[in-house]
Every structure is written in structure tokens, then in C-alpha cells.
Amino acid sequence: MNSIVDLDSDQCSFDPLEAIEYLKDKKEYVIFKISMNNPFLRDIKRKYFLQIIKVDGEIIYFKIQ
């Protein structure tokens, strides 16, 4: 079963890149979601290859490959 981690939430720390680094080893079990308006999205796209699962309005669901 996959877990969805909301990178826009304050519970994921204030830096979504830190949250991804912490969880990336469990990448087959984790789906991340982030708003297209989140300023960290550009950095995430530069650092990781994203497998887009779904786009729901302004929200992107993805896995790290």
C-alpha cells in the first residue's frame, strides 16, 4: 500500500526537499503531492526524475525514480 505525503503541509518540515531525501529510499511505497504554485517544485524537478502519477487541478501526484 502506498502512502501519500503532502509536501505543501507544514508536517513535512518547511523544506520539501528534506522530506523527499528522508523518504526517497522507500520510493516504491511513497507518493508525493505538491501544488504547482509551490516554489520548491522547480528545485524538486531539477534534482529528481519525477514519475507523474496524476495531475488534479493545481496538485501534482508523483513518485521519485
N, C-alpha and C positions, 0 to 999 in steps of 0.2 A: 504494500500500500504506500502511496506517495503522500508526502506532506507538502502543503503549500506555505511558503514563507513570504510574508508581505514585507517587501523591502521599503515600503513607504511608512511603515509603522515604527514608532519610537522604541518598540520592544526589540527591534533588530539592531540596536545601537544607533548612533547618529551617523554612522558611516556604513552604507550598504556593502561596500567592498570588503569591509571586515567581516560582515555576516557571511558573505559568499566564501571568503577564504576559510572561515571556520567550518562551513558545511560542505565545501566542494568535494571532499573525499567521499561523501555519501551521495554523490551526484545522481546516481540512478534512483534514489528514493526521494529526492527533493525537487520540487517545482517552485521556482521563484516567481513572484509577481511584482510589477513596478509600474507606476504611472509614466506615460510618455513625457510628462512635464517634469519628472524628477531630474534635477541637474546631474545626478550621478549616472544616469543611463548612458550618456556618451562615454564616460570613463569605463563603465562595465563593458560596453561594446568593443572598446579598444583593447581591453585586457583579456577578454574571454571570447570564445566562439560560442554563440548562443544558438540553441535549438529552440525556435519559436514553437510553442505548443498551441497557443491560442491568442488572438487579439480580441478583446471585448471592450469596444469603445476606446477609451484612453488607457486601458490597462493591458499590459503585455504579460503573458504567462510564458515562462521559458525554463529550459534546463541548460546546464553548463556541459559542454562536451570536452 
